[in-house]
Amino acid sequence: MSLDFDIAVIGGGIMGCCTALELARANMRVLLIEQRALGGGTSRSNMGSLLMQSHRLALLPYARAGYAFWQELGYEAGFVAKGSLSLAFSPEEAALLERRTKLRQDAGVGVEMISLERLQELEPGLSDKPIAAAYAPEDAAVNSNRHHQLFTKLLSDAGVHVLENTGVYRISVEDKAIAVLSAGECRRVKRLVVAAGAWSGPMLERVGLRLPIQSKALTLSVTERTQKRLSQIILHAMGSLQLSQTPIGATLIGGGWEGLVEEKGGSGRVDLDTLLPNLRLAQYAAPYLNDLRLIRAWTAMEATTPDSFPLVGSVVQDPDVYVLAGCPDGYLAGPGLATALASRVLDRSCAFDVSAFSPLRFQASALAGTEAVPAS
């Protein structure tokens, strides 16, 4: 049996690129297929924040690995340790913020509650509405616009064969090999990794699998440029706001507000019913935004699962089909999860135990069209 590559990775976002990189550095012949340009989907539409103070506790080991990955790349990735401030506007939010901060301190995250006087020293451009704040000085951001240039070089140096702007039209199992039809050519591989974000579900259905991967369209927007008003990344204790000013003076506004998903695993569009509350909250926290024009708003597609934890591991054996999808904050935890998945593919030891994130926690039918249910 002749194989064109040892493994194919579908998806050119953070997790797909990092997985391909790990496998190629272990001397596997790797094919990476991306339907757009590398990082042309959610990875480029993202704010690129690396937020340890708001990351889920169960994913902290992967978050630390991801932080180290970007920190080592440094200037190439646009890494900047800006720090982050999480704000509470009510007694209930303040109590939640204190509890969350204590839990993260116990887990070794560098975050602390600070006084309102210290808050104003750090960010004089904020309003006087917060009643409590937590500060994580090492939280950082990378420049998502550098994804394409950065990973084009890294993957090339590692010997990964990259197909950009290439759709996958058919995936089939033939004589214990996987045939992937794309760009008018059929390539045979022994293993397949589906790391296509919100498109992972439809891709897996092409090999007869249905996993409970849903799609969300998260709204982001950007203002016109202005003088330097924010030094930190600004968060809301309830998770419904994220503000960050770019080096050129534009302010990025996010916070997990959902837009409309137009088709399964496909594109999304902005919903004014969620965009406007997001902007009002941003203005409530940072009044300088009242004087700025909104330049653009867009949606970034994200894959989610019923329990909000990622899918990491094998879904089919002989031939091997793996999935890496549904990771919240993929910029931060994605590189660590990719390392863990690559170790599974390579059958080598790894410091990370991802068994809790196995796709087998959902009983996926071998026949697409049958609903997956939580494993008992």
Residue, then its C-alpha position, 0 to 999 in steps of 0.5 A: m500500500s502506497l501512502d502519500f503522507d503519514i498523516a493529514v491535518i485538516g485545519g490551519g488555525i492555531m490547533g491545526c498548525c501546532t499539531a502539524l508542527e509537532l508531528a513534523r518535528a517528530n519526522m512524520r510526513v505531514l500534509l496540512i489542508e486549510q480551506r482559506a489562508l493559514g489562520g484565515g478563519t477564527s485564528r485571524s478574527n481573534m483578539g489574540s489574548l492570553l488570559m490566565q486570570s480568566h482561564r478555566l481551571a481544568l485547562l490551566p496546564y495547557a494554558r501555561a504551555g501555550y503561554a510559554f509557546w508564544q512567549e518563546l516566539g516573542y516578537e515574531a508573534g507580536f507577544v506583549a505582556k500587557g497585563s489584565l484587569s477584571l472589573a466588578f460593578s456590583p456586590e454580587e460581581a465583586a464576590l464572584l471575582e474574589r472567589r475566582t481570584k482566590l481559586r486561581q491564586d491557589a492554582g498558582v496563577g499570578v492574580e490579585m485583588i487590588s484597591l480602586e486607587r490602584l485601579q485608577e493608577l493603572e488605568p485612569g481612562l476607566s470610569d468610576k463605576p467599578i467597585a472591585a478589580a483583580y489584576a494579573p500583570e503577566d497576562a498577555a496578547v499576541n498579534s493575530n494578524r501575524h498568524h499567516q506569516l508566522f506559521t507559513k515559516l514555521l511549517s515550511d522549516a519543519g517540512v510540512h506540506v501545506l495546501e491553502n485555499t483548498g477545500v476537502y470534498r471527500i474523505s473515505v476509508e480505503d483498504k485501511a488507509i484514508a483517502v482525502l480528496s481536495a484540489g482535484e487530487c486524492r491523497r492517501v494517508k494512514r492517519l487523519v487529524v480533524a482540527a478545523g474548528a467550527w467546521s470539524g463536525p461536518m468534516l467528521e461526518r464525511v467519515g461517518l461520525r457525528l460528534p456533538i460539536q456546535s458552532k457559535a458566532l462570537t462578535l468582535s468590533v473595532t473603533e477608529r484610532t485615538q491616543k493611548r487610553l488603555s494599557q491593560i486588557i480590560l475584562h468584566a467579572m461576568g465574562s461579558l467584556q474584553l477591551s484592548q487597545t492596539p499599538i496603532g490606537a484602535t480599540l478592540i471590543g469583544g466579550g463572547w456576545e453571540g451573533l447569528v450562525e447562518e449555516k452549520g459549521g459555516s459563517g456567522r453575521v453580526d446581530l444588533d441585538t447582541l452587538l449594542p449591549n456589548l458596546r454599551l457595556a464597553q462604554y460603561a467601563a471606558p467612557y472615552l469610547n463614547d467619542l469614537r466611531l465604530i469602524r467594523a464589527w464581525t463574527a469569529m466562528e467557534a466550536t463548542t461541545p455540550d460540556s464546554f470542554p474540548l475534544v482531544g483524541s482518537v475517534v476511529q482506530d485502524p485507520d486512525v482518525y483524531v479530533l482536536a476541537g471545541c477549545p475555548d481560548g484556543y490561542l492560550a490552551g491550543p498549543g498545549l492541547a496540540t502537544a498532547l494530541a501529537s503525543r497520542v498520535l506518536d504513542r509517546s509519553c506526555a506531561f499532559d493527561v487529556s483522557a478527560f477530554s476524550p471524544l469517547r465520553f460521547q457515544a458517537s454512532a458510526l453512522a452520521g445522522t444518529e445523535a451522539v449522547p453523553a457516555s454513562 
